[in-house]
Amino acid sequence: MVNSIMHNNLHDDLLARLIYIADKAGIKIENIEGNSADPDVAFCKSRIINLNNNFECNISVAFRLAHEISHIQFSQPTFLYTFSPFIKNKEERETNIRAIRMIAKLIYNDVPNERRNWANFMSEFNLPSWFEPLVKELIYD
């Protein structure tokens, strides 16, 4: 029970911080009620993120939001991106790297490297195994 409360508090705080970052960057976040197969979408040109509350995805909403914020801040402005947890595509890999860095900066701001744990990070955000090399490298920056 205590771990669940700590998990929820971490994610609530992180989501609030990500929403603040988006707001300061002029990014509007819209919560939508799509079907379970509809991923989140970043509309780069209009600077809007549609977060689908019904999207069936094991990856945490906080990570998905950081990912979409990264698309809008760093990807081609005329593009539209649907959430993808894959890293073979150069654009998605770079966006996932930016999302990992963004979250690590927010949650590990005052935490020394020796107290950071890549496996806990992977577990906390339900990241797939192929993220492991990225997380191992990036959370210790």
C-alpha positions as CSV (number, residue, x, y, z in Angstrom):
1,M,0.0,0.0,0.0
2,V,2.8,2.5,0.9
3,N,4.6,1.8,-2.4
4,S,1.4,2.4,-4.3
5,I,0.9,5.7,-2.6
6,M,4.5,6.7,-3.2
7,H,4.2,5.7,-6.8
8,N,1.0,7.8,-7.3
9,N,2.5,10.8,-5.5
10,L,5.6,10.6,-7.8
11,H,3.5,10.4,-10.9
12,D,1.1,13.1,-9.8
13,D,3.9,15.5,-9.1
14,L,5.8,14.5,-12.3
15,L,2.6,15.0,-14.4
16,A,2.1,18.5,-12.8
17,R,5.7,19.4,-13.6
18,L,5.3,18.2,-17.2
19,I,2.1,20.1,-17.6
20,Y,3.9,23.2,-16.3
21,I,6.7,22.7,-18.8
22,A,4.2,22.3,-21.7
23,D,2.3,25.4,-20.6
24,K,5.5,27.5,-20.4
25,A,6.4,26.2,-23.9
26,G,3.0,27.2,-25.3
27,I,1.9,23.6,-25.7
28,K,-1.8,22.8,-25.1
29,I,-2.6,19.4,-23.6
30,E,-6.1,18.0,-24.4
31,N,-7.3,14.9,-22.6
32,I,-9.5,12.9,-25.0
33,E,-11.6,9.8,-24.7
34,G,-10.5,7.8,-27.8
35,N,-10.7,4.1,-28.2
36,S,-8.2,1.8,-26.6
37,A,-6.1,1.4,-29.8
38,D,-5.7,5.2,-30.4
39,P,-2.3,6.4,-29.3
40,D,-1.5,9.9,-28.0
41,V,-0.8,12.4,-30.7
42,A,1.5,15.4,-30.9
43,F,0.5,18.1,-33.4
44,C,3.8,19.9,-33.8
45,K,2.6,22.9,-35.9
46,S,-0.4,23.7,-33.7
47,R,1.5,22.8,-30.5
48,I,-1.2,20.5,-29.2
49,I,-1.0,17.1,-27.5
50,N,-3.9,14.8,-27.4
51,L,-3.6,12.4,-24.5
52,N,-6.0,9.5,-24.9
53,N,-7.2,8.5,-21.5
54,N,-8.4,5.2,-22.9
55,F,-5.2,4.2,-24.8
56,E,-4.1,0.8,-23.7
57,C,-0.4,1.1,-23.2
58,N,1.8,-0.2,-20.4
59,I,4.1,2.7,-20.5
60,S,3.2,5.4,-18.0
61,V,1.2,8.5,-18.9
62,A,4.0,10.6,-17.5
63,F,6.5,9.1,-19.9
64,R,4.1,9.3,-22.8
65,L,3.5,13.0,-22.1
66,A,7.3,13.8,-21.8
67,H,7.7,11.9,-25.2
68,E,5.0,14.1,-26.9
69,I,6.4,17.3,-25.4
70,S,9.8,16.4,-26.8
71,H,8.3,15.9,-30.3
72,I,6.7,19.3,-30.2
73,Q,9.9,21.0,-28.9
74,F,12.4,19.3,-31.2
75,S,10.8,17.5,-34.2
76,Q,9.8,18.9,-37.6
77,P,7.2,21.6,-37.0
78,T,4.9,20.5,-39.8
79,F,4.7,16.9,-38.6
80,L,2.2,15.0,-36.6
81,Y,3.4,12.2,-34.4
82,T,1.6,9.3,-32.7
83,F,3.1,7.8,-29.6
84,S,5.6,5.1,-30.4
85,P,7.7,3.3,-27.8
86,F,10.1,2.0,-30.4
87,I,13.7,3.1,-30.9
88,K,14.8,1.9,-34.3
89,N,13.4,4.9,-36.1
90,K,15.9,7.8,-35.6
91,E,13.2,10.4,-34.8
92,E,11.5,8.1,-32.2
93,R,14.8,7.1,-30.6
94,E,15.9,10.8,-30.2
95,T,12.4,11.7,-28.8
96,N,12.6,8.8,-26.3
97,I,16.1,10.0,-25.3
98,R,14.8,13.5,-24.7
99,A,11.9,12.1,-22.7
100,I,14.2,10.0,-20.5
101,R,16.5,13.1,-19.9
102,M,13.5,15.3,-19.1
103,I,12.1,12.9,-16.6
104,A,15.5,12.1,-15.0
105,K,16.2,15.9,-14.6
106,L,12.8,16.3,-12.9
107,I,12.9,13.4,-10.5
108,Y,16.7,13.2,-9.9
109,N,17.4,16.9,-9.6
110,D,19.0,16.6,-6.1
111,V,19.8,12.9,-6.1
112,P,23.4,11.9,-6.4
113,N,24.3,9.3,-9.1
114,E,25.0,6.6,-6.6
115,R,21.4,6.7,-5.4
116,R,19.9,6.5,-8.9
117,N,18.9,3.1,-10.2
118,W,18.2,2.4,-13.8
119,A,16.2,-0.7,-13.1
120,N,13.9,1.2,-10.8
121,F,13.5,3.9,-13.4
122,M,12.5,1.3,-16.1
123,S,10.1,-0.4,-13.7
124,E,8.6,2.9,-12.5
125,F,7.6,4.0,-16.0
126,N,7.0,0.5,-17.4
127,L,9.5,0.9,-20.1
128,P,10.1,-2.0,-22.5
129,S,13.4,-3.9,-22.3
130,W,14.9,-2.3,-25.4
131,F,15.0,1.0,-23.4
132,E,17.6,-0.5,-21.0
133,P,20.8,0.7,-22.8
134,L,19.3,4.3,-23.1
135,V,18.2,4.5,-19.5
136,K,21.5,3.0,-18.2
137,E,23.3,5.8,-20.0
138,L,21.0,8.7,-19.6
139,I,19.8,8.8,-16.0
140,Y,23.3,9.3,-14.7
141,D,24.1,12.5,-16.7
